[in-house]
Amino acid sequence: MKKIFCSFILFGISAVCMAQTDTIAGKTHHLREVTISKDRHQRAMQSSAPMHVLDRRDMLTMGVTDMADALHRLPGITLRDYGGAGGMKTVSVRGFGAKHTGVSYDGVMLSECQSGEIDLSRYSLDNVDNLTLTVGDNADIFIPARNATTPATLTIQTLRQPSDDLQPHLTAQLKAGSFGYISPFLRYEQCLSNRFSFSAVGEYVYAENDYPYTIKNGVETINDRRNNSRMNSGHAELNFLWNTSSTSQLGGKVYYYDNDRQLPGQVFYYSNTSRESLRDRNFFGQLTYQKRWSEHLSLKWLAKYNWAASLYDDGIVAGWVQDGDYFQREAYTSLALLYAPDSHWAFDYSVDYAYNNLNSTLPTDTRPYRNTVIQSATAKFHTGRLTVMGRLLYSLYLNAARDGEGAEDMRRLSPSLSVSYALLPQLHLRASYKDIFRAPTFNENYFFHYGSKDLKAENTQQVNAGVTYAGKLSHNTDLTATADLYYNKVTDMIQGVPHNMFVWTCMNIGKAEILGLDVTAKAAHTMGRHTLTAAVNYSMQRARNHTNPESPFYDNQLAYMPLHSGAGSLSWENPWVNVSISGHAIGERWSTNEHQNSTHINGYSEVGATIWRRFHIGRPVAEIRFDVKNLLDKQYEIVRSYPMPGRSWQLSLNFKF
């Protein structure tokens, strides 16, 4: 605790010094209405670091069907999908691994201290207002310090509370689809007064996921169906928003998720046997309080408690050594002060504290725990054309274990800088640099016959230069486009090195360099009651292994990183039935850095189609939607030996009262 206290004092002094050179927040916070001063897409175009937004309308017109499909529409993302509605889905951005990608849920970062990877299959789009991918630093500086600790952050913003009337509002939805998929969804929301509103959400998903697949064995074709793939999950959420005064606001969330699913194994020739099961349970509660003392000074405080359990059973061998139940907990709080002395400058100081621990039913469990202090001092300067933002982040990790020796403590100072300049009102140039690191997860430090307590942090450096355009091609045609060239470097990468078949050790031996290009474009043409919208994105990632120059695998493309990827959609909105055609393509990959013939994964492309219609039935609004996924019935894999579904359909009926 003495180290923690000293850290607060020392970095607090440095924050005061930096407050002589800090800037304006990316948003204007009117607490009573919580309005944002600029449209999300406009802020993304003017951001000094790459920022890409998918809002609810984008997801509808682009024919987005689920979270995995939405992620394909964001540039620079590499998705790992183990197949079906219940398959685990993790993302990495611009060649950084999934452990380097932060996920924020309604402004508070999700945590996973055991593995460090967030499974995005837990979060459906039915309660999501928008998704925002930020690479580098967020344009809004009035954020918790933890939100700046990753090279890239995916922000999930759920539907906002009602503010226009005191009537109750109910959304009821039912989805049904191929392979036994069914999902009812309910959302109730109401303003009880002009100061207090709340919403309650309930969702259930069931799927057999017994889809057919085909694999080739020389000249022989093997047809089979996925088994042991059932998913049975539920999610409930309660939110409230209370404007305690005209200058202060309190918001809260209670969240629970429970997924009892079977785990399909890898598919090999003549073998499709698996009896593994996993039950994931997650509960968290969070509070956020904002106070505006004047036009110049604001405060934000948040607190969160998170509990998660993973209960794994091999199912084939009773009492198998890999069977185990894991429980993790986190207590987290953050305090941020925003000072904006005039229209050009703003300064933010944020300090976060978190306590994490992990225990399991394994006899080798050492019950590790960690105290974390993160502090940031941020400055932002803005004129009519120029925006400059600088941040200094200080991180302190104090590690220990109740039944053994703890890992090494870590501390680091991480700078970042970003600049945006408007050549024209529609045309912006941007450049950014960020230095950040990732502390080892509990698995990497302590897992039996795998972890190492001597690991150093992984270090990352990223440089970006880009251009954005948002304007009109004609009176009826709008165009937005971005192009970003980037260079990333990772040192002291943590890799598992085998001593024999059963004993591995994590070591800091990896190095990687990534050179890439992200390009996006979206055009909308309106003709009376008709609107044509086209959107495309393309990414090139030359992600190379630079660990050992003497190795025959030096300069190979990193595992699961495609050199080329992209997505596109074309939609036609009209008075009758709206239509959208969409697709994405991924180039060839390898499942290891060695690039053996046996680890090669072919590239693929997938096309889908959506039709939808919205109409009024008195006061209620009804929407009917029909999706066909993988329209051409392509057989492909994203993760090696985990075949993806072929052609499938999904019907959605939605009523809003």
WONOR-V378434 format. One record per residue. RES is the residue in three letters. SS is DSSP state (h for helix, s for strand, l for the rest). BURIAL is I if it has 24 or more other ideal C-beta (glycine too) atoms within 12 Angstrom, else O. D_LAST is the distance of its C-alpha to the last C-alpha in whole Angstrom. Layout:
<<RES,SS,BURIAL,D_LAST> <RES,SS,BURIAL,D_LAST>>
This chain:
<<MET,l,O,53> <LYS,h,O,56> <LYS,h,O,55> <ILE,h,I,51> <PHE,h,O,52> <CYS,h,O,55> <SER,h,I,52> <PHE,h,I,50> <ILE,h,O,53> <LEU,h,O,55> <PHE,h,I,51> <GLY,h,I,50> <ILE,h,O,54> <SER,h,O,53> <ALA,h,I,50> <VAL,h,O,51> <CYS,h,O,54> <MET,h,I,51> <ALA,h,I,49> <GLN,h,O,52> <THR,h,O,50> <ASP,l,I,46> <THR,l,I,44> <ILE,l,I,40> <ALA,l,I,37> <GLY,l,I,35> <LYS,l,I,32> <THR,l,O,32> <HIS,l,I,30> <HIS,s,O,29> <LEU,l,I,28> <ARG,l,O,25> <GLU,l,O,23> <VAL,l,I,24> <THR,s,O,25> <ILE,l,I,27> <SER,l,O,29> <LYS,l,O,29> <ASP,l,O,27> <ARG,h,I,27> <HIS,h,I,29> <GLN,h,I,31> <ARG,h,I,32> <ALA,h,I,33> <MET,h,I,35> <GLN,h,I,37> <SER,l,I,37> <SER,l,I,41> <ALA,l,I,40> <PRO,l,I,38> <MET,s,I,34> <HIS,s,I,32> <VAL,s,I,28> <LEU,s,I,25> <ASP,s,I,22> <ARG,h,I,19> <ARG,h,I,19> <ASP,h,I,23> <MET,h,I,22> <LEU,h,I,20> <THR,h,I,23> <MET,l,I,25> <GLY,l,I,24> <VAL,l,I,24> <THR,l,I,23> <ASP,l,I,24> <MET,h,I,26> <ALA,h,I,29> <ASP,h,I,28> <ALA,h,I,27> <LEU,h,I,30> <HIS,h,I,32> <ARG,l,I,31> <LEU,l,I,32> <PRO,l,I,36> <GLY,l,I,39> <ILE,s,I,37> <THR,s,I,38> <LEU,s,I,36> <ARG,s,I,38> <ASP,s,I,36> <TYR,l,I,37> <GLY,l,I,35> <GLY,l,I,32> <ALA,l,I,29> <GLY,l,I,31> <GLY,l,I,33> <MET,l,I,34> <LYS,s,I,33> <THR,s,I,35> <VAL,s,I,36> <SER,s,I,39> <VAL,s,I,39> <ARG,l,I,42> <GLY,l,I,44> <PHE,l,I,44> <GLY,l,I,43> <ALA,h,I,39> <LYS,h,I,41> <HIS,h,I,41> <THR,s,I,38> <GLY,s,I,35> <VAL,s,I,32> <SER,s,I,30> <TYR,s,I,26> <ASP,l,I,25> <GLY,l,I,28> <VAL,s,I,30> <MET,s,I,32> <LEU,l,I,32> <SER,l,I,35> <GLU,l,I,37> <CYS,l,I,41> <GLN,l,I,42> <SER,l,I,42> <GLY,l,I,40> <GLU,l,I,38> <ILE,l,I,34> <ASP,l,I,32> <LEU,h,I,29> <SER,h,I,28> <ARG,h,I,27> <TYR,l,I,24> <SER,l,I,21> <LEU,l,I,20> <ASP,l,I,16> <ASN,l,I,16> <VAL,s,I,18> <ASP,s,I,18> <ASN,s,I,22> <LEU,s,I,25> <THR,s,I,28> <LEU,s,I,32> <THR,s,I,35> <VAL,s,I,38> <GLY,l,I,41> <ASP,l,I,39> <ASN,l,I,36> <ALA,l,I,36> <ASP,l,I,34> <ILE,l,I,37> <PHE,l,I,36> <ILE,l,I,35> <PRO,l,I,36> <ALA,h,I,40> <ARG,h,I,39> <ASN,h,I,36> <ALA,h,I,39> <THR,l,I,41> <THR,l,I,40> <PRO,l,I,41> <ALA,s,I,38> <THR,s,I,34> <LEU,s,I,31> <THR,s,I,28> <ILE,s,I,25> <GLN,s,I,22> <THR,s,I,19> <LEU,l,I,16> <ARG,l,I,16> <GLN,l,I,15> <PRO,l,I,13> <SER,l,O,16> <ASP,l,O,15> <ASP,l,O,13> <LEU,l,O,13> <GLN,l,O,10> <PRO,l,O,8> <HIS,s,I,6> <LEU,s,I,5> <THR,s,I,6> <ALA,s,I,8> <GLN,s,I,11> <LEU,s,I,15> <LYS,s,I,18> <ALA,s,O,21> <GLY,s,I,25> <SER,l,I,28> <PHE,l,I,31> <GLY,l,I,28> <TYR,s,I,25> <ILE,s,I,22> <SER,s,I,19> <PRO,s,I,16> <PHE,s,I,14> <LEU,s,I,11> <ARG,s,I,10> <TYR,s,I,10> <GLU,s,I,10> <GLN,s,I,12> <CYS,s,I,15> <LEU,l,O,17> <SER,l,O,19> <ASN,l,O,20> <ARG,l,O,22> <PHE,s,O,20> <SER,s,I,17> <PHE,s,I,16> <SER,s,I,14> <ALA,s,I,15> <VAL,s,I,15> <GLY,s,I,16> <GLU,s,I,18> <TYR,s,I,20> <VAL,s,I,23> <TYR,s,I,25> <ALA,s,I,28> <GLU,l,I,31> <ASN,l,I,32> <ASP,l,I,35> <TYR,l,I,36> <PRO,s,I,39> <TYR,s,I,41> <THR,s,O,45> <ILE,s,I,48> <LYS,s,O,51> <ASN,s,O,54> <GLY,l,O,57> <VAL,l,O,57> <GLU,s,O,55> <THR,s,O,51> <ILE,s,O,50> <ASN,s,O,46> <ASP,s,O,44> <ARG,s,O,41> <ARG,l,I,39> <ASN,l,I,40> <ASN,l,I,39> <SER,l,I,36> <ARG,l,I,33> <MET,s,I,30> <ASN,s,I,28> <SER,s,I,26> <GLY,s,I,23> <HIS,s,I,22> <ALA,s,I,20> <GLU,s,I,20> <LEU,s,I,19> <ASN,s,I,19> <PHE,s,I,20> <LEU,s,I,21> <TRP,s,I,23> <ASN,s,I,25> <THR,s,O,28> <SER,s,O,30> <SER,l,O,30> <THR,l,O,32> <SER,s,I,31> <GLN,s,I,28> <LEU,s,I,27> <GLY,s,I,25> <GLY,s,I,24> <LYS,s,I,23> <VAL,s,I,24> <TYR,s,I,24> <TYR,s,I,25> <TYR,s,I,26> <ASP,s,I,28> <ASN,s,I,29> <ASP,s,I,32> <ARG,s,I,33> <GLN,s,I,36> <LEU,s,I,38> <PRO,l,I,40> <GLY,l,I,43> <GLN,l,O,45> <VAL,l,I,46> <PHE,s,O,50> <TYR,l,O,52> <TYR,l,O,52> <SER,s,O,50> <ASN,l,I,46> <THR,l,O,47> <SER,l,I,45> <ARG,l,O,44> <GLU,s,I,42> <SER,s,I,39> <LEU,s,I,37> <ARG,s,I,35> <ASP,s,I,33> <ARG,s,I,32> <ASN,s,I,30> <PHE,s,I,29> <PHE,s,I,29> <GLY,s,I,28> <GLN,s,I,29> <LEU,s,I,29> <THR,s,I,29> <TYR,s,I,31> <GLN,s,I,31> <LYS,s,I,34> <ARG,s,I,35> <TRP,l,O,38> <SER,l,O,39> <GLU,l,O,38> <HIS,l,O,41> <LEU,s,I,40> <SER,s,I,37> <LEU,s,I,37> <LYS,s,I,34> <TRP,s,I,35> <LEU,s,I,33> <ALA,s,I,34> <LYS,s,I,33> <TYR,s,I,34> <ASN,s,I,33> <TRP,s,I,34> <ALA,s,I,35> <ALA,s,I,36> <SER,s,I,38> <LEU,s,I,39> <TYR,s,I,41> <ASP,s,I,43> <ASP,l,O,46> <GLY,l,O,46> <ILE,l,O,49> <VAL,l,O,51> <ALA,l,O,51> <GLY,l,O,51> <TRP,l,O,51> <VAL,l,O,52> <GLN,l,I,49> <ASP,l,I,47> <GLY,s,I,45> <ASP,s,O,43> <TYR,s,I,42> <PHE,s,I,40> <GLN,s,I,40> <ARG,s,I,39> <GLU,s,I,38> <ALA,s,I,38> <TYR,s,I,37> <THR,s,I,37> <SER,s,I,38> <LEU,s,I,39> <ALA,s,I,38> <LEU,s,I,40> <LEU,s,I,39> <TYR,s,I,42> <ALA,l,I,42> <PRO,l,O,45> <ASP,l,O,44> <SER,l,O,42> <HIS,l,O,44> <TRP,s,I,45> <ALA,s,I,42> <PHE,s,I,44> <ASP,s,I,42> <TYR,s,I,43> <SER,s,I,41> <VAL,s,I,42> <ASP,s,I,41> <TYR,s,I,42> <ALA,s,I,41> <TYR,s,I,43> <ASN,s,I,42> <ASN,s,I,44> <LEU,s,I,44> <ASN,s,I,46> <SER,s,I,46> <THR,l,O,48> <LEU,l,I,50> <PRO,l,O,54> <THR,l,O,54> <ASP,l,I,51> <THR,l,I,53> <ARG,l,I,49> <PRO,s,I,49> <TYR,s,I,47> <ARG,s,I,47> <ASN,s,I,47> <THR,s,I,45> <VAL,s,I,46> <ILE,s,I,44> <GLN,s,I,45> <SER,s,I,44> <ALA,s,I,46> <THR,s,I,44> <ALA,s,I,45> <LYS,s,I,43> <PHE,s,I,45> <HIS,s,I,44> <THR,l,O,45> <GLY,l,O,44> <ARG,l,O,45> <LEU,s,I,46> <THR,s,I,44> <VAL,s,I,46> <MET,s,I,44> <GLY,s,I,46> <ARG,s,I,46> <LEU,s,I,48> <LEU,s,I,47> <TYR,s,I,49> <SER,s,I,48> <LEU,s,I,49> <TYR,s,I,49> <LEU,s,I,51> <ASN,s,I,51> <ALA,s,I,53> <ALA,s,I,53> <ARG,l,O,53> <ASP,l,O,55> <GLY,s,O,57> <GLU,l,O,58> <GLY,l,I,55> <ALA,l,I,55> <GLU,l,O,56> <ASP,l,I,54> <MET,s,I,53> <ARG,s,I,53> <ARG,s,I,52> <LEU,s,O,52> <SER,s,I,49> <PRO,s,I,49> <SER,s,I,47> <LEU,s,I,47> <SER,s,I,45> <VAL,s,I,46> <SER,s,I,44> <TYR,s,I,45> <ALA,s,I,44> <LEU,s,O,47> <LEU,s,O,45> <PRO,l,O,41> <GLN,l,O,40> <LEU,s,I,42> <HIS,s,I,42> <LEU,s,I,45> <ARG,s,I,44> <ALA,s,I,46> <SER,s,I,46> <TYR,s,I,48> <LYS,s,I,47> <ASP,s,I,49> <ILE,s,I,47> <PHE,s,I,48> <ARG,s,I,46> <ALA,l,I,47> <PRO,l,I,48> <THR,l,I,46> <PHE,h,I,47> <ASN,h,I,47> <GLU,h,I,49> <ASN,h,I,51> <TYR,h,I,52> <PHE,l,I,51> <PHE,l,O,54> <HIS,l,O,56> <TYR,l,I,54> <GLY,l,I,53> <SER,l,I,56> <LYS,l,I,56> <ASP,l,O,58> <LEU,l,I,55> <LYS,l,I,55> <ALA,l,I,51> <GLU,s,I,50> <ASN,s,I,51> <THR,s,I,49> <GLN,s,I,50> <GLN,s,I,47> <VAL,s,I,48> <ASN,s,I,46> <ALA,s,I,47> <GLY,s,I,44> <VAL,s,I,43> <THR,s,I,40> <TYR,s,I,39> <ALA,s,I,36> <GLY,s,O,37> <LYS,s,O,37> <LEU,s,O,39> <SER,s,O,38> <HIS,l,O,36> <ASN,l,O,33> <THR,s,O,34> <ASP,s,I,33> <LEU,s,I,35> <THR,s,I,35> <ALA,s,I,37> <THR,s,I,39> <ALA,s,I,42> <ASP,s,I,43> <LEU,s,I,46> <TYR,s,I,47> <TYR,s,I,49> <ASN,s,I,49> <LYS,s,I,51> <VAL,s,I,51> <THR,s,O,54> <ASP,s,I,55> <MET,s,I,52> <ILE,s,I,52> <GLN,s,I,53> <GLY,s,I,54> <VAL,s,O,57> <PRO,s,O,59> <HIS,l,O,62> <ASN,l,O,62> <MET,l,O,59> <PHE,l,O,58> <VAL,l,O,58> <TRP,s,O,57> <THR,s,I,57> <CYS,s,I,55> <MET,s,I,57> <ASN,s,I,56> <ILE,s,I,58> <GLY,s,I,55> <LYS,s,I,55> <ALA,s,I,53> <GLU,s,I,52> <ILE,s,I,50> <LEU,s,I,50> <GLY,s,I,47> <LEU,s,I,45> <ASP,s,I,41> <VAL,s,I,40> <THR,s,I,37> <ALA,s,I,36> <LYS,s,I,33> <ALA,s,I,33> <ALA,s,I,30> <HIS,s,O,31> <THR,s,O,29> <MET,s,O,31> <GLY,l,O,29> <ARG,l,O,25> <HIS,s,O,27> <THR,s,I,27> <LEU,s,I,29> <THR,s,I,29> <ALA,s,I,32> <ALA,s,I,32> <VAL,s,I,35> <ASN,s,I,36> <TYR,s,I,40> <SER,s,I,41> <MET,s,I,45> <GLN,s,I,46> <ARG,s,I,50> <ALA,s,I,49> <ARG,s,I,53> <ASN,s,I,55> <HIS,l,I,57> <THR,l,I,58> <ASN,l,O,62> <PRO,l,O,64> <GLU,l,O,66> <SER,l,O,64> <PRO,l,O,63> <PHE,l,O,60> <TYR,l,O,60> <ASP,l,O,58> <ASN,l,I,56> <GLN,s,I,52> <LEU,l,I,50> <ALA,l,I,48> <TYR,l,I,45> <MET,l,I,45> <PRO,l,I,45> <LEU,l,I,47> <HIS,s,I,45> <SER,s,I,41> <GLY,s,I,38> <ALA,s,I,35> <GLY,s,I,33> <SER,s,I,31> <LEU,s,I,30> <SER,s,I,27> <TRP,s,I,27> <GLU,s,I,24> <ASN,l,O,24> <PRO,l,O,22> <TRP,l,O,22> <VAL,l,O,22> <ASN,s,I,22> <VAL,s,I,25> <SER,s,I,26> <ILE,s,I,30> <SER,s,I,30> <GLY,s,I,33> <HIS,s,I,35> <ALA,s,I,39> <ILE,s,I,41> <GLY,l,I,45> <GLU,l,O,47> <ARG,s,I,47> <TRP,s,I,49> <SER,l,I,48> <THR,l,O,51> <ASN,l,I,53> <GLU,l,O,56> <HIS,l,I,55> <GLN,l,O,57> <ASN,h,O,56> <SER,h,O,55> <THR,h,O,52> <HIS,s,O,51> <ILE,s,I,48> <ASN,l,O,47> <GLY,l,O,45> <TYR,s,I,42> <SER,s,I,39> <GLU,s,I,36> <VAL,s,I,34> <GLY,s,I,30> <ALA,s,I,28> <THR,s,I,24> <ILE,s,I,22> <TRP,s,I,19> <ARG,s,O,17> <ARG,s,I,14> <PHE,s,O,12> <HIS,s,O,10> <ILE,s,O,10> <GLY,l,O,10> <ARG,l,O,7> <PRO,s,O,5> <VAL,s,O,7> <ALA,s,O,9> <GLU,s,I,12> <ILE,s,I,15> <ARG,s,I,18> <PHE,s,I,21> <ASP,s,I,24> <VAL,s,I,28> <LYS,s,I,29> <ASN,l,I,33> <LEU,l,O,33> <LEU,l,O,37> <ASP,l,O,37> <LYS,l,I,40> <GLN,l,I,41> <TYR,l,I,41> <GLU,s,I,41> <ILE,s,I,40> <VAL,s,I,42> <ARG,l,I,45> <SER,l,I,45> <TYR,s,I,41> <PRO,s,I,40> <MET,l,I,37> <PRO,l,I,35> <GLY,l,I,36> <ARG,l,I,34> <SER,s,I,30> <TRP,s,I,27> <GLN,s,I,23> <LEU,s,I,20> <SER,s,I,17> <LEU,s,I,13> <ASN,s,I,10> <PHE,s,I,7> <LYS,s,I,4> <PHE,l,O,0>>
